[in-house]
Amino acid sequence: MPRLIMITAFIITQFLCSTVWAATYYIDFNNGSDSNSGLSQLAAWKTLPGTRTTNDLGWQSTSWGGGTIDSYHKVAAGTVFELKRGTTHDSSNGGKIYIESTFYDSGAINLSNPVTIEVDTSWGSGNVVFDGSGINLNAGNDPGGWGLIHIEDMGGIIFDGRFYNGIVIRDSVNRGISVYSKSLQPGSEFKFIKFFNNGTGIPSDMQGASEGQLAIQYVTGGGINQCEFDGNNNYINGITLGESHYYVQGFTITNTEIYNHRGDVSGNDSGIGIKAYNSQVTINKVTSHNNLKGLDLGEQHGSTDINYKVLNSYIYSNYWGLNFSASSTTYPGTIKWYVINNIIIDNAQLGSNIYASPFDLYLVHNVYANNGSASTDGDYANINLSQNYADTWTINAYLYNNIFFKPAGGSNFVITRYDKDTIGMNVYSDYNSWVQKGSEYFMQWDYFGISSPHSFPYGATQGPGHDDSYWYTYYDYNTVAPKNGSLGHYHADSHSVGTGAEDTTLPPFTDIANHDYSLTSDYPGLDLTTQSWYIPEMGKDRNGDCRVTWDLGAFESNGQECGLNPSPPFNINVAIN
C-alpha cells in the first residue's frame, strides 16, 4: 500500500508541475528581463516564449519567470501577452518568434480558448515593431516558407495591435508572419497590423505565389481585420492563403488595404494583393491597388468545395484587377464565385480575368469602369470570361444589375472567348447597363489564338438575340445561341440598356471625378430574391442598407437600414463611398 501511495503521489505531482494556469504576462522588448516574474509592467519579460537566436541556432531563452514558462510548463490556453508600446523586437533581441509545441500547449489552444498577443494601450506610446533586419529565418540559410513570426502545427493565436497600425511587422527576408501546418488546425486572427517591406530576400527569379507578407495554410476559421500591407515594391504577395492541397476554410478578410506588391507580366505569380488556393474565404471591404494583380483566387485540384465571396471592395490601379481561375480537374459544381457590390476601376489590362473551368460565377451589383486602358494586347477589357483551350466542363456565369462603364476611347466591354465546338459556356446576363461611350464591341466569342475573332456590338440588330451580323451566321442562323445548348448558351439581355453609345437612361453618378459611383436617383434592376442562386449578401448594398428597388451598381439610392449594427470603419487611405 505505501508503494501505491508513493506512485500515485508522484503522478499527481507530475501533473500539477506540468500544468500552467492562464495568466497575463507583460513584455518590454527594450528593457525587460526573462528572469522577472512577467506579472506586471515593472517586472516585464524581454522576449516572447519561442524566440530563437538571431542566427536560428537555438532558443534565445528557455525559461521565463524562473520556470513559470519553459518546455515543461507550457503557455496555456487563455494566456495574454501585453506588449509595451514604443518597443522593438529586432536582431539585438533575438531572432524569429517560433510559436509551436515546445513552449505552447498547442493541443488545447484555439479561438475559443486563444493565446492573445496584444498591445497594451495604457503602457508607453507609439507602435510595437517586429523588425526582421539581420535576422536569419532558417539555420540552413533557406528562408523560403519561414516568417519573422512563425506559427506551426497549431492555431488559436490572436495578434492584436489594438489601434491602427498598433503592430508593425517589417523588413523580413521572406514572410512577415507564416502559419504552416501539416494537418488541419484551428485558425488564428490578425488585427490592426501593418506589414511593410517583407520579402526583401526574394529576387525576381524566385517569384512564387506561395510567398506572402502574411501566408496561411491548412486552417479552419480565423481572419484578418483592420490591417495594412505595403509591399514596398518587393517580389511578394500581400496575403497568401492555402497551397496545393493545404486549403483554408471559413476565413474572413475585412477592412484591409493592400498595395505596392511587385510582379512582372510574363511571370505573374507574385505581386498579388490576395492570392488564395483551394479555399473558402470571404473578402469584405478590402482595398487593393497598385499591385500586379489586385486579387487572384482559385484552385488546383477537385477534392474540396471552393467558395469565394468578394463583397463591398474597391479594386483599382492594378495591372489586373479581380481575378479567378479554376482547373479542368475540378468536379462540376464545386467552385462558386460571388462578386457583389464591388467597385473595380482603372486596372490597366483587365478589370477581371475569369478563366478555366468548371465554375459558377455570380457577378451582381458591381461597377466596372475604365479598365483595359493599357491595350497592350487583344485581351483588354472590363471583363475577360473564358475557358482554357482543353477544358471540357461547363461554365455558368450570371451577370445581373451591374454597370459597365467605358469612357470614350477606352477599353472593350466584355470579351467572352471559348471553343464553340467542344466547350460549354452558359452566360445568363440581364438588367445591366452598358455605358459605352464609343464604338467598341460588346462581346467576342471564338477560338483561342485566332487572328480575327468575331465581334458582337451591343447594337439593336447586331448583338445576341438578333438576326444580323456574325452572331446570327456564326451559330447557324440561330438568334439565341450556339446550335446545341449543351455547348453554350447566351441568354439575351432583354432588359439591359446599351446601344453602342452612352446609356442615356442611367442617372448620373454622384461624383465620377472622385470615383463616387453611387447613382443620384433610382435605376431599378432585377429583384434577386427571385433567383434560385440568391444569397443574403445580395440583399444589401455597399453601405449595408437593405435593397428595395434593386438599383443597378453597388449602391441603393433609397436603401433602408437593415437593423444591424453599423459596420466597422474602413481602414483605407483613399476616400471612396
N, C-alpha and C positions, 0 to 999 in steps of 0.2 A: 504493500500500500504506500509506504513512503516514497518508493521509486516512482509510482504512478503520479503521485502528487508533484514530485520534482519535475517530471516530464511535462505535466500539464502546466505547471507554473512557467517552465521555460517557453512553451508555445505561446502562452498568453503574453509573456514579456516580449517575445519577438514580435508579436502582432502589434502591441502597443508602441514599441520602438519604431516600427516601420510606418506608423500612421501619423500624418501631419494634418492638423486641423486647418481649414481655410482661414486665412488672415489677410490683413492689408499690410504690405511692405512698401517702404519708401526707397527710391533710387535717386541718388545725386551723382551723375556721371563725372562731375568735376571734382567734388570734394568728399564723396562718401568713402566708406571702408567696408569691405565684405565681412570683417570681423565684428562690426556693430550688430546690434540686435535687429535693425531694419524696421523696427516697430513705430518709429516716429521720424519726423523731418530732421530732428537733431541727431538721430542715430541711424542715418540712411546708409544703405549699401552703395557700392560703387558700380557694380555690374549686375545685369540680369542673369539669373541661372541659365546656363547653356552657352555662355560667352566663350568663344575659342580664342586662342592666341592669334596674334596678327598674322603669323605665317601658317596658321591652321595645323600646327604640330601637336596641339594638346589643348587642355582647358585652361582658361585664364585663372579661374578659381574652381575649386572642387567642394567648397563648403561656404555657406553663408550663415551668419549669426551663430558661429560656434557649433555648427552641426544642426541648426534648425532646419536647413535645407542642405542635402547632399545627395549622393547617388542612392542612398538607402532611404532617406526621409525626403520623399519627392514632393514637388509642388502639387497641392491638392486642388481638385475642382472647387470653384468658388473663390479662389485666391485673386487678390487685386494688387497690382504693382502700380504705385503712384510715382510718376516721373516729374522731377523738378524742371520747371520752365527755365529756358536760357542755358541749358546744359547740352553737351555734345558727347555722343559716343563716337570715337574715331580710333585711329590706329594706336594712339597713346593709351587707350583704354582697353585694348584687346582687338579681337577680330570679329568675324561674323557671329551672329547670335543663332545658335542651333537648338531649336526647340523640338525635342523628341523624348524618348522614354528614359534616357539616362537620368534626367533630373525632374521629369514631369510624369505625373500619374496618368499616362496617355489613355488608358482604357476607361477612365472614369470621367474625363473632361469632354464636354460637348456644349452646344449653345444653350441648353437648359441649365447646365452647371459649368459655366465657362471659366477660363482664366482671362482676366482683363488686364491689359497693359495700357494705361491711360495717363494723360497729362493732368497733373494736379493744378487746377486753375488758380488756387489760392496760394501757390508756393512759387516764388520767383516771377520772372517776366520774360516774354519772348517765346520762341519756338523751342521744341525739343528736336535736336538734329541727330540723325544717324548718317555719318559721313564715311563712305567706303574708300576714300583716297588712301592708297598704300596698303590696303587690306587684301591678302591672298585668300580667295574664297575656297580654294582646294589645294591641299598639300601636294597633289600631283600636278599642279600648275595648269589644270584644265578647268576653267571656271564655268564651262557650259552646264546649264541646268541649276547652278547654285545661285543663291541670293544672299545679299548682305544680312537679311533676316531669312532664315530657312526653317520652315515647319515641315516635319517629315513623319509620315505614318501616324498622324493624329490630327484632331481638329478641335473646335471649340475655343479658339483663341480670338479675342476681341482686341484689336488695336484701335484706340480712340484718341484723336487729337483734341477733342472736346470743343474746339473752336476752329475757324477757318485756317487751314494750314498749320494747325497746332503741332503736328509732327511733320518733319521734312526728312525724306529718305533720298539721299543724293550720292552721285559720283561712284557708284558701284561699277566694277569692271564688267559685270553681267547684270543679273536681275537685282531689283531693289528688294522685293520680297518674293520668295518662291515657296509654294505649297506643293509638296511632292508626296505621293502615296502609292504604294504597291497594291493596296486593297482599298475598297470604298470606305471613306472616313466621313465623320461629321464636318460640315463646313465651318469656316471662320468668317469674321466680319472686320471690315476695314473702313474707318470713318475719319473724316477731317484730316486727311493725309495729303501732302504734296510729294509727288515723285518727280525728281529733277535730275537730268543728265546721267541716268543709269544706262549701262551698256557701253561704257567708254572703251572697253577692251574688245568690242566686236567690230572687226574690219568688214569692209564691204563684201569680201569674198567668203564670209562666214554668215551671210544673212540666213535667217531661218524664222519661220512663222512660230516656232515653239518658244522663242525668247521674247520676254516682255518685261517692262519695268515692274509689273506685278503679274506673275504666272501661277496658275492654279490648275490642278488636275485631280481627278478621281475623288470628288467630294459630293455630298448631297446637302443642300441648304447653304446658307451664308449669303454674303453680299458685300457690295461696295457702295458707300453713300457719302456725298459731300467731299469727294476727293478731286485732285487736280493732277494731271500727268503732262509734264513738259519734257519732251524727248530731247530738246536742245540739238536737234538735227542729227541724232545718232541713228545707226542702223539697228533699230529695235522697235518692237511694238509697244503700245501703251499698256494694254491688258491682253493677256493670252489665257484662254480657258480651254481645258481639255487638250488631249494629244492622242492621236490614233484611237485606241480603244479606251483610253483613260478619260472618260467623259466627266462633265459637271452637270448636276441635276438641281432643279429648284433654286437657282441662283438669281439674284437681282442686282442690277447696277442702276443707281438713281442719282440725279443731281450732281453729275460729274462732268468735268471738262477735260478734253484730251487733244493735244496739239503738238506739232513740230517733231513728228517721227519720220525718219528718213527711209526711203527705199528707191530703187530705180525701176523704170517702167518695164524693162525686159525681165528682170529677176525680182518679181514683186511680192516675195513672201515676207518682207519686213516693211516697216514704215506704216503699220496699220494701227488705227486708233484702238479698235477692239477686234481681236481675232478669236474666233471660237470654233471648236471642233465638236461634233457628235454630242451636243449638249442640249439642255433645256434651260433657257435663260430669258429673263425679262429685262429689257433695257428701257428705262423711262426717264425722260427729262435729261438726256445726255447731249452735250455739245461736243462735236468732233470736227476739227478744222485744221487746215494746213498740214495734213498728213499725205502720204501717198494714197492711202485708202482711208476713208472715214471709219467704216465698219466692214468686216468680211466674215460672214457667218456661214457655216456649212458643216460638212461631214465627209467621212472617208469610207464608211462601211455601213452595213444594214442591220446591225444586231440590236440597236436600241431606237426607240422613237425619238425624233428630233423635233424640237419645238422652240422657235424663236419668236418673241414679241418685241417689236421696236415701236415705242409709243412716245408721242409728245416730244420728239427730239429735234435737234437743229444740226444739220449736217451740211457744211459749206466749205468752199475753197480748198477742197482736196483735189487730187487728180481724178480719182474715182470716189464716188460718194458712199451710198449704202449698197452693199453687195452681198449676194447669196450664191452659194454653189452646192450642188448635190453630187451624186455619183451614180453611175449605171448599175452598181452592185447593190444599191439600196432597194428595199422592198417597197412596192407601191403603198401609199397611204401612211408611211411612217414619217414623212417630213412635212411639217406645216410651218409656213412663214406668215406672220401677221405684221403688217406695216400700217400704222394707224396714227393720224394726226401729226405727221412729221412735216417739217419744212426742209426741203432738200434743194439747195440753190448754189449756183456759181461753182460747181465742180467741173474742172476743165475738160475732162473726157466724157464721163458718163455720170448722170445723177445716180442711176442704179444699174449694175450689171448682174442679171439674174439668169443663171445658166445651169446646164446639165439636168439630169432627170433621175427619178420622177419626183415631183413635188406638187404641193397645193399652196398657191400664193393667194393671200387675201390682202389686197392693197386698196385701202379705203380712206377717204377724207384727208388726203395729203396735198401739199402744194409742191410741185416741181417747177423750178424756174431757172432759165438761163444756164442750164447745164449743157456741156458739149461745145463750149465756145472755142476750145483749143483746135478742134477739127484736124487732128494730126493723122487720122486715117478715116476709113468709111464708117466706122462704128462710133460715131459721136452723137449723143442724144440725151434726152431726159431719161429714157429707159431703154436698155437692151435686154430683151427677153428671148432666150434661145436655149437650145439643147446642144450638147456635144454631138459630133457627127455620128458616132457609133451607138448612141443611146437608143433604146427601143421602147422604153416605158412612156406612159402618157403624162404630160404636164396639164394641170388645171390651174388657170390663172383668173382671178376675179378682180376686176378694176372698177370701182364704183365711187361716185361722189368726190372725185379728185379734180384738181385744177392743174393743167399742164400749160405753163406759160412760156412762150418763146418770143422774145423781143425781135424786132425787125432785124434780119440778117444773122440771127442766132442759129442755134443748133436745130437738128431734126427733132421731131416729137418722139415717136416710139419706133424702134426698129425691132421687129419680131422676125427671127430667122430660123428656119428649120428645113430639113429634107422632107419634102412633101410626100414622097413615095414610101417612106419606111417608118416615119416617126409620128406619134400622135401628140397634138397640142390643142387643148381647148381653151380659148380665150373668151371669157364672159366679161363684157365691158359695156357699161351704160351709165347714164346720169353723170357724165364727166363734162368738163368744159375744156376744150382745146383752144386756148387763146393764142392763135397762130398769126403772128404779125409778119407774114412773108409767104412765099410760095413753096417752101419745102414740103416734102411728103409726110403723110401721117404714119404710114406703115410700110415695111419692106419684108417680104417673105421670099425666101429662095434657098438654094443650096449654099453651103459654106464655100467661100473661095471663088464664087462666080464673079466674073469681071463686070457684068451688067445686071445686077439683081433687079427684080421687078419692084416698082414703087407704086404705092397706092395713095394718092392725095385724099384728104378728107373732104372731097367736094360733093356736091349734090348728086352727081351721077358717076363719079369715078371711084368711089370707095366701096367698102364692104356693103353688101346688100343691094347693089345696083348692077345694071347690065351694060356697063360701058367700061372701057379701058382694060388693063391687064387682068384685073380681078376676075372679070367675067370669063375671059377667054382662057386664062391660066388654069382655071378649075373647071374646064369642060363645060362652059356656059351654064354654070351653077351660080346663082346670085348670092347664095348664102355662104357656102363653104367648099372645101375640097369634096370630090365626088364620093368619098367614103368617110362618113362621120367619125369612124374609129381612127382615122388617120389625122384628125384635127378638125376643129370647127371654130370659126369666128362668129360670135353672136353679135349681130349688128347693133350699133348704138342708135336705137330709135328715139331716145330721149336726150342724148348728148348734143352739145352745140359746138360748132366749129365748121367753117365753110371754106377754109383756105385763107381766111382773113381773120381779123380780130373778132372775138365773140363779143358783140356789142350788147348782148343781153346780160353779161356778167357785171354786177355792180363794181364800182371802183374798189381797189384795195385801199386800206386806210392811209398807208404811207409807204409806198413801194420804194421810194428813195432810201428809206431807212429800214427796208426789209420787214415792214409790218404788213403781212399778207392776210390780215383779217379783212373781211368784206364790210362795206359801210351799210349794207342792208341785206335782207334775206335773199337767198337763192336756193330754193328747196331742191333736195335730191331724193334719193330712194330711202324709205324707212327700212333700215337694215334688219330690224327685228322680224321682218317678213321672210328673211332668208334662213335656210337650214344651217348655214355656217356661221350665224351670228354668235358673237361672244360679248359679254358685258362691257368690255373695254371700248367697244364700238359705239356704245350709247352715251359717251361723254366726249366733250370737245377738249381741245388742248388746254383750256383753263380749268377743266374738271367739272364744267357745267353739263347738266343733262341736255341732250339734244331734243329739240321739239320739232323744228322744221327740217332737220337733217340737211342743213346748209352745206353746199359744196366747200371743200377745203378743210382746214384744220380747226376753224373757229365757228361757233354757233352765234349768229348775230344777236339772238334773244334767248340765249340758253338760261335754264333755270337751275338754281342751286339744288344739288342732289341730297343735301342734308348730311354731307360727310365732313369730316374735319378738314380744314384747309391744308393744301399740300405744303411740304417744307419749302423754304426759299430756294431759288435757283442758286447754284454755285458756279456762275459763269461771269466772265468779264465783259461779254458782248451783250448789249441791251437788245432784247427782242421780246415781243409779246408771245 
